[in-house]
Amino acid sequence: MNKLADALPHIKVSDAPEDLICYGFDASGIEIAPSAVVWPETTEDVVKIVKHAYANTIPIVPRGAGTGMTAGAVPSQGAIIISFEKMKRIIEIDQENLSVLCEPGVINGKLQRELELMGLFYPPDPASMHFCTIGGNVAENAGGPRAIKYGVTRDYVMELEAVLPDGEVIMTGVSTAKGVVGYNLAGLFTGSEGTLAVVTKIRLKILPLPEEVLTLLAIFPALESAGTAVSKIIASRILPRTLEFMDQETIRAVENFKPVGLPGNAEAILLIELDGHPSAITKEAEKIVAVCENLGAEVQMAEDEHARNRLWTARRAVSPSLYHLKPTKINEDIVVPRNKVTEMLMRLRKISEESGITIVNFGHAGDGNIHVNIMVDKKDEEEYEKGVSLVEKIFRETLSLGGTISGEHGIGLTKKPYIGMELSKKEIEIMKAIKKVFDPKNILNPGKIFPE
Ligand SMILES: Cc1cc2nc3c(=O)[nH]c(=O)nc-3n(C[C@H](O)[C@H](O)[C@H](O)COP(=O)(O)OP(=O)(O)OC[C@H]3O[C@@H](n4cnc5c(N)ncnc54)[C@H](O)[C@@H]3O)c2cc1C
């Protein structure tokens, strides 16, 4: 520790037990204490930290807010955590070119608010937006409810300043609306889970704020009809900005945790939002209401901003509320083609009934992205093992429907045993070779993504 502090004068460094505990876990629940935590304030600070780690072959792990679901920011043994809490400046909002340049520690929700005040819009909105960072979003290629219409983080990353594992700094990508010179390194770093480079500045594309937003809550007496509504809405040539799904267990868990008046007897609900010109979205809403009512749903419209916020508060409370069902949730993040959502939900129900383990489902149904939560108690070894054994089964079903095992949470530590189920040996070999080009000493977030 003394050696580290000596090597990094003017940079806050700690190995206090409370810091090692607080920076040793994320939302996956996995805990491994780092050897130290450092808080850089500038790119130059990051360069010094990375050069020190490179010279001494010490693993380093960048960390945003630690809301990752797959242990991406959980340190490997002996690693130094680089926390971006002090690098949280919005450097420039370029209204003429519609872009924003910021540091990685900026909280997504703060950026959204700042832009909205100026009539601007940054669409990617993970349900964790009020506490996750833009750096973490870039590293995970985060999505969110609005991805159905607006895409994910990678669709907005224009250029990145990145510190490579030997301490060299590059600015890669473009600050223009287009650019195709050479390989897209900014695109490659996006979603690389902090394994290729440490991102220190981010230029994001932004949009004009949509004129109006309209929010609907569709309440379904049958789970199947909610799944069918998703593909029927898309097939009716409407692209809502959100199409979120909650099953009955989820609704009840949220109501017990943060009651907002969701219907506990419904088998499923869809939270549907449209944005754009008022007359256009009113017509689209009428079509959606007809689709849902034909499938037996009751549809309510949020009367005002307050009612809309209430629904979104409930949606954002889903993840924490599930811990009231069971202390441990094995959280998966599968995606199936939208027209296979119903089939997947039925298969999940069967797996749950056959195993006797509660499986709770919610998520971005408009993308076919279902957050599957296997609810167990880690202290009950038998139940926990049984829960873990369901993961492979669920992934097999997902892949058999043409799906993918992760839509937005990444691989990190928790999903690395399974990537061979989806990727070929050749693909994994190419990806490992890319990692080696950037990080020949394997010091940057080692042990993530690839099985040993
Ligand atoms: C309640 C809840 C809801 C969520 N909802 C969503 C959702 O709707 N959509 C979604 O996509 N995700 C969601 N997530 C997951 C999580 O919030 C996202 O993955 C988010 O992008 C992580 O951001 P973070 O700042 O917490 O990153 P961390 O968890 O700190 O880190 C995540 C990864 O990014 C790397 N990293 C962080 N900063 C940098 C940097 N500057 N340079 C290089 N690598 C870096 C880390 O090493 C790690 O691998 C949710 C999580 C929770 C707890």
The ligand as a Gaussian input file, in Angstrom:
#p B3LYP/6-31G(d) Opt

LIG

0 1
 C      -31.787000      -2.271000     -10.362000
 C      -30.941000      -2.479000     -11.582000
 C      -31.510000      -2.320000     -12.834000
 C      -30.740000      -2.495000     -13.981000
 N      -31.322000      -2.289000     -15.210000
 C      -30.579000      -2.401000     -16.322000
 C      -31.165000      -2.159000     -17.594000
 O      -32.347000      -1.858000     -17.728000
 N      -30.366000      -2.279000     -18.681000
 C      -29.045000      -2.609000     -18.581000
 O      -28.361000      -2.679000     -19.598000
 N      -28.482000      -2.852000     -17.387000
 C      -29.200000      -2.750000     -16.256000
 N      -28.628000      -2.979000     -15.045000
 C      -27.206000      -3.387000     -14.968000
 C      -26.217000      -2.216000     -14.743000
 O      -26.828000      -1.117000     -14.143000
 C      -25.556000      -1.828000     -16.058000
 O      -24.763000      -2.879000     -16.542000
 C      -24.677000      -0.555000     -15.951000
 O      -24.226000      -0.234000     -17.245000
 C      -23.477000      -0.721000     -15.025000
 O      -22.980000       0.566000     -14.744000
 P      -22.050000       0.835000     -13.466000
 O      -21.628000       2.251000     -13.510000
 O      -22.704000       0.389000     -12.238000
 O      -20.827000      -0.116000     -13.819000
 P      -20.056000      -1.158000     -12.885000
 O      -20.973000      -2.195000     -12.394000
 O      -19.244000      -0.440000     -11.893000
 O      -19.076000      -1.804000     -13.960000
 C      -19.592000      -2.575000     -15.022000
 C      -18.440000      -2.937000     -15.962000
 O      -17.951000      -1.761000     -16.563000
 C      -16.535000      -1.662000     -16.401000
 N      -16.247000      -0.237000     -16.329000
 C      -16.793000       0.690000     -15.521000
 N      -16.268000       1.906000     -15.792000
 C      -15.360000       1.744000     -16.788000
 C      -14.477000       2.622000     -17.484000
 N      -14.448000       3.918000     -17.236000
 N      -13.662000       2.087000     -18.428000
 C      -13.685000       0.756000     -18.715000
 N      -14.516000      -0.101000     -18.081000
 C      -15.337000       0.376000     -17.137000
 C      -16.266000      -2.450000     -15.135000
 O      -14.940000      -2.927000     -15.086000
 C      -17.258000      -3.581000     -15.263000
 O      -16.746000      -4.601000     -16.087000
 C      -29.371000      -2.850000     -13.869000
 C      -28.803000      -3.009000     -12.606000
 C      -29.572000      -2.834000     -11.473000
 C      -28.929000      -3.009000     -10.128000

